[in-house]
Amino acid sequence: MSPIFAGFSVGRWLLFAVALVPAGLEAEPEMLRLWDGAPPRSVPSAAAETIDAAGTVGNVSVPAIAVHLPPPERATGQAFIVCPGGSYSRVGLFTSGMGTVDYFVPQGAAVIVLKYRTRPPSTQVVEDSLADAKRAVRLVRHHAARWRIDPTRIGMIGSSAGSHLVLNLATHWDRGDPKAVDPVDRQSCRPDFIGLLCPWPNAQPVADFPIGSETPPAFVASARDDKVAPTEFAEGIAAAYQRAGVESRLWILEKGGHTAFKLGADRGEGARWPERFSAWWMEKFPGGKGGVPP
């Protein structure tokens, strides 16, 4: 079997996973590489990946997903693909999915955490991570029946650099290639809706992200005192959505900085973002579909 972590013990990963998954739910997520072989533009002889006690992964060269499923009797069909942040130099809080595993899985939703490529070893990290995100959505749709997921209810959530990646995908998706030899590549890579927490511009203007009538609906959250991901970028995203006539929700906190929406005890108002996000989604799209284009 090909390794899920380059140069890293899967057994060590499972020790983290078992400790972080709530009692009564599956203790071991399914780990799946995005590609059976080397990913596009792979870096030969890349150094080993690293992971720390918080579950943050560095030096990512083997993109993969960790699939956290609710027990079959609790499954609602809802799925969230989570893209943690890390300035594209690491994937933060990978093992807990930024805390979303503990929150959403007990409610019957699948949480799929994306371990996307980082710099180093990637020399084209924005392009490589976008390819990883596209493949992740296609892979989830390909396995939707087996994982008891509704293929029209696949959302994507990102924080900081993860939000940059999610926005990049939301504005550069495709419907798949029906003639592809690989059945995964026949699937659309469009998320049905997105959540952008502390969206980080990565020195790019909103105009670099072509928000149009087929862009997935968005929930955007920002704190005015965030010095890393300025609120002006979040406001620009919301304004572009409004001009395109696409559903969006902008939530701005006055304080909280770049960690305003981190989950955990006593984290303040921002830690309630999953409740607001879920309420928005259910209010606007009670059937679960976010206006999927034909």
C-alpha positions as CSV (number, residue, x, y, z in Angstrom):
1,M,0.0,0.0,0.0
2,S,1.2,3.5,-0.8
3,P,1.9,5.7,2.2
4,I,-0.6,8.3,3.2
5,F,2.1,10.4,4.8
6,A,5.4,10.6,3.0
7,G,8.0,9.3,5.4
8,F,5.5,9.3,8.3
9,S,4.1,6.4,10.2
10,V,0.3,5.8,9.7
11,G,0.3,4.2,13.1
12,R,1.4,7.5,14.7
13,W,-1.4,9.3,12.8
14,L,-3.9,6.8,14.2
15,L,-2.8,7.6,17.8
16,F,-3.7,11.2,17.1
17,A,-7.0,10.3,15.5
18,V,-8.2,7.9,18.2
19,A,-7.5,10.6,20.8
20,L,-9.5,13.3,19.0
21,V,-12.7,11.5,17.8
22,P,-15.6,11.6,20.3
23,A,-16.7,8.5,22.1
24,G,-19.3,6.4,20.3
25,L,-18.1,7.4,16.9
26,E,-15.7,5.7,14.5
27,A,-12.2,5.9,16.1
28,E,-10.3,5.6,12.9
29,P,-11.0,7.8,9.9
30,E,-10.5,6.3,6.4
31,M,-7.3,7.6,5.0
32,L,-7.2,8.0,1.2
33,R,-4.6,9.3,-1.1
34,L,-5.9,11.7,-3.8
35,W,-4.1,9.8,-6.5
36,D,-3.0,6.2,-6.6
37,G,0.4,7.2,-8.0
38,A,2.3,10.5,-7.9
39,P,0.2,13.7,-8.0
40,P,0.6,16.1,-10.8
41,R,3.9,18.1,-10.6
42,S,5.1,15.9,-7.7
43,V,8.6,16.7,-6.3
44,P,10.9,13.7,-6.5
45,S,12.7,12.8,-3.3
46,A,10.8,15.3,-1.1
47,A,11.7,15.3,2.6
48,A,9.5,13.4,5.0
49,E,6.3,15.0,6.1
50,T,6.1,16.2,9.7
51,I,3.2,16.3,12.2
52,D,3.2,17.9,15.6
53,A,1.2,17.2,18.8
54,A,-1.6,19.6,17.6
55,G,-2.0,17.5,14.4
56,T,-0.5,20.2,12.1
57,V,1.2,18.6,9.1
58,G,4.2,20.1,7.3
59,N,6.2,19.5,4.2
60,V,3.2,17.9,2.5
61,S,4.0,16.0,-0.7
62,V,1.4,13.3,-0.6
63,P,-2.0,14.9,-0.7
64,A,-4.7,12.9,1.0
65,I,-8.1,13.1,2.7
66,A,-9.1,11.8,6.1
67,V,-12.8,10.7,5.9
68,H,-14.7,10.9,9.2
69,L,-18.1,9.3,8.9
70,P,-21.0,9.2,11.3
71,P,-22.5,5.8,12.2
72,P,-24.8,4.7,9.3
73,E,-27.9,5.2,11.4
74,R,-27.0,8.8,12.0
75,A,-25.9,9.8,8.5
76,T,-27.9,12.7,7.0
77,G,-26.1,12.8,3.7
78,Q,-24.4,16.1,4.4
79,A,-20.7,16.3,3.9
80,F,-18.1,19.0,4.6
81,I,-14.6,19.0,3.0
82,V,-12.4,21.0,5.4
83,C,-9.3,22.9,4.4
84,P,-7.3,24.1,7.4
85,G,-5.0,27.1,7.1
86,G,-1.2,27.4,7.5
87,S,0.0,30.0,5.0
88,Y,0.5,27.2,2.4
89,S,3.6,26.1,4.4
90,R,1.7,23.6,6.6
91,V,-1.8,22.2,7.1
92,G,-2.9,23.2,10.6
93,L,-5.0,21.1,12.9
94,F,-5.4,18.4,10.3
95,T,-6.3,15.6,12.7
96,S,-9.3,17.4,14.2
97,G,-10.3,19.3,11.0
98,M,-10.1,22.5,13.0
99,G,-12.5,21.1,15.5
100,T,-15.2,20.4,12.9
101,V,-15.0,16.6,13.4
102,D,-16.2,16.9,17.0
103,Y,-18.9,19.4,16.0
104,F,-20.4,18.0,12.7
105,V,-19.9,14.2,12.9
106,P,-22.2,13.7,15.9
107,Q,-24.9,15.6,14.0
108,G,-24.8,13.0,11.2
109,A,-22.5,14.9,8.7
110,A,-19.4,13.5,7.1
111,V,-16.3,15.5,7.6
112,I,-13.5,15.0,5.1
113,V,-10.3,16.8,6.0
114,L,-8.0,17.7,3.1
115,K,-4.2,17.4,3.5
116,Y,-3.1,19.5,0.5
117,R,0.4,20.1,-0.7
118,T,2.5,22.8,0.9
119,R,5.6,24.9,0.2
120,P,8.1,23.3,0.6
121,P,8.3,21.0,-1.2
122,S,5.9,22.4,-3.8
123,T,7.3,25.2,-6.0
124,Q,3.9,26.1,-7.4
125,V,1.8,25.7,-4.2
126,V,-1.3,27.7,-5.3
127,E,-1.6,25.6,-8.5
128,D,-0.8,22.3,-6.7
129,S,-3.2,22.9,-3.8
130,L,-5.9,23.8,-6.3
131,A,-5.4,20.6,-8.1
132,D,-5.6,18.8,-4.8
133,A,-8.9,20.5,-3.9
134,K,-10.4,19.7,-7.2
135,R,-9.4,16.1,-6.9
136,A,-10.8,15.9,-3.3
137,V,-14.3,17.1,-4.4
138,R,-14.3,14.6,-7.3
139,L,-13.2,11.8,-5.0
140,V,-15.9,12.5,-2.5
141,R,-18.6,12.5,-5.2
142,H,-17.1,9.3,-6.6
143,H,-17.5,7.6,-3.2
144,A,-20.7,9.3,-2.2
145,A,-22.9,6.2,-2.3
146,R,-20.4,4.1,-0.2
147,W,-20.0,6.9,2.3
148,R,-23.8,7.6,2.5
149,I,-23.2,11.2,1.2
150,D,-25.7,13.1,-1.0
151,P,-23.5,14.2,-4.0
152,T,-25.6,17.5,-4.1
153,R,-24.8,18.4,-0.5
154,I,-21.0,18.6,-0.5
155,G,-19.8,21.8,1.1
156,M,-16.3,23.1,1.5
157,I,-15.0,25.1,4.5
158,G,-11.6,26.8,4.8
159,S,-9.8,29.0,7.2
160,S,-7.1,31.6,6.4
161,A,-5.0,30.0,3.6
162,G,-7.6,27.2,3.5
163,S,-10.2,29.9,2.7
164,H,-8.0,31.2,-0.1
165,L,-7.9,27.6,-1.5
166,V,-11.6,27.2,-1.2
167,L,-12.4,30.5,-2.9
168,N,-9.9,29.6,-5.6
169,L,-11.7,26.3,-6.3
170,A,-15.2,27.9,-6.0
171,T,-14.2,30.3,-8.9
172,H,-12.2,27.9,-11.0
173,W,-14.2,24.6,-10.9
174,D,-15.1,22.4,-13.8
175,R,-17.8,19.8,-14.5
176,G,-15.3,17.0,-15.1
177,D,-14.4,15.1,-18.2
178,P,-17.1,12.6,-19.2
179,K,-14.6,10.8,-21.5
180,A,-11.9,10.5,-18.8
181,V,-10.3,7.0,-18.3
182,D,-10.2,7.6,-14.6
183,P,-13.9,7.6,-13.4
184,V,-13.0,10.0,-10.6
185,D,-12.1,12.6,-13.2
186,R,-15.6,12.4,-14.7
187,Q,-17.0,14.0,-11.6
188,S,-17.7,17.7,-11.1
189,C,-15.3,19.5,-8.7
190,R,-17.8,22.2,-7.8
191,P,-18.6,22.4,-4.1
192,D,-22.3,23.0,-3.5
193,F,-21.6,25.8,-1.0
194,I,-18.6,27.2,0.8
195,G,-17.6,28.7,4.1
196,L,-14.8,31.2,4.3
197,L,-13.4,31.9,7.7
198,C,-10.8,34.7,8.0
199,P,-10.4,34.7,4.2
200,W,-6.7,35.4,3.4
201,P,-6.0,37.2,0.1
202,N,-2.4,35.9,-0.4
203,A,-1.6,39.3,-1.9
204,Q,-4.3,38.9,-4.5
205,P,-7.3,41.3,-5.2
206,V,-10.9,40.0,-5.2
207,A,-10.8,40.5,-9.0
208,D,-8.5,37.5,-9.3
209,F,-11.5,35.3,-8.3
210,P,-14.2,35.5,-11.0
211,I,-17.3,35.3,-8.9
212,G,-20.3,34.7,-11.3
213,S,-23.8,33.3,-11.5
214,E,-22.5,29.7,-11.1
215,T,-20.2,30.3,-8.2
216,P,-21.3,28.3,-5.1
217,P,-23.1,30.2,-2.4
218,A,-20.8,31.5,0.4
219,F,-20.8,32.1,4.1
220,V,-18.0,34.6,4.9
221,A,-16.7,35.4,8.4
222,S,-14.1,38.0,9.4
223,A,-12.9,40.0,12.4
224,R,-12.1,43.7,11.9
225,D,-8.9,43.5,14.0
226,D,-7.5,40.6,11.9
227,K,-4.2,41.9,10.7
228,V,-3.4,38.8,8.6
229,A,-6.7,38.6,6.6
230,P,-8.1,42.1,6.3
231,T,-11.9,42.5,6.6
232,E,-11.8,44.5,3.4
233,F,-11.1,41.4,1.4
234,A,-14.0,39.6,3.0
235,E,-16.2,42.6,2.2
236,G,-15.0,42.6,-1.3
237,I,-15.9,39.0,-1.7
238,A,-19.4,39.7,-0.4
239,A,-19.8,42.7,-2.7
240,A,-18.8,40.5,-5.7
241,Y,-21.4,37.9,-4.7
242,Q,-24.0,40.6,-4.5
243,R,-23.2,41.9,-8.0
244,A,-23.3,38.4,-9.4
245,G,-26.7,37.8,-7.8
246,V,-25.5,34.7,-5.8
247,E,-26.5,34.0,-2.3
248,S,-24.0,34.9,0.4
249,R,-23.9,35.8,4.1
250,L,-21.3,38.1,5.6
251,W,-20.6,38.0,9.3
252,I,-18.2,40.5,10.8
253,L,-16.9,40.5,14.4
254,E,-15.3,43.6,15.9
255,K,-12.7,41.7,17.8
256,G,-11.0,38.3,17.7
257,G,-8.1,38.7,15.3
258,H,-7.0,35.9,13.0
259,T,-8.1,33.2,15.5
260,A,-11.6,34.7,16.0
261,F,-13.3,31.6,14.6
262,K,-11.2,28.9,16.3
263,L,-13.4,26.3,18.0
264,G,-12.9,25.5,21.6
265,A,-14.1,26.2,25.1
266,D,-14.5,29.9,26.1
267,R,-13.4,31.0,22.6
268,G,-16.1,33.7,22.4
269,E,-18.8,34.6,19.8
270,G,-16.6,33.5,16.8
271,A,-16.6,30.0,18.1
272,R,-20.3,29.8,17.3
273,W,-19.6,30.0,13.5
274,P,-20.8,26.3,12.9
275,E,-24.2,27.2,14.3
276,R,-24.5,30.3,12.2
277,F,-23.1,28.6,9.1
278,S,-25.6,25.7,9.5
279,A,-28.5,28.0,10.2
280,W,-27.7,30.0,7.1
281,W,-27.4,26.9,4.9
282,M,-30.6,25.3,6.2
283,E,-32.6,28.6,5.9
284,K,-31.5,29.4,2.4
285,F,-31.4,25.9,1.0
286,P,-33.7,23.6,3.0
287,G,-33.4,20.9,0.4
288,G,-29.7,20.9,0.7
289,K,-28.9,22.0,-2.9
290,G,-27.0,25.2,-3.6
291,G,-28.2,25.8,-7.1
292,V,-26.1,23.2,-8.8
293,P,-25.7,24.1,-12.5
294,P,-26.9,21.5,-15.1
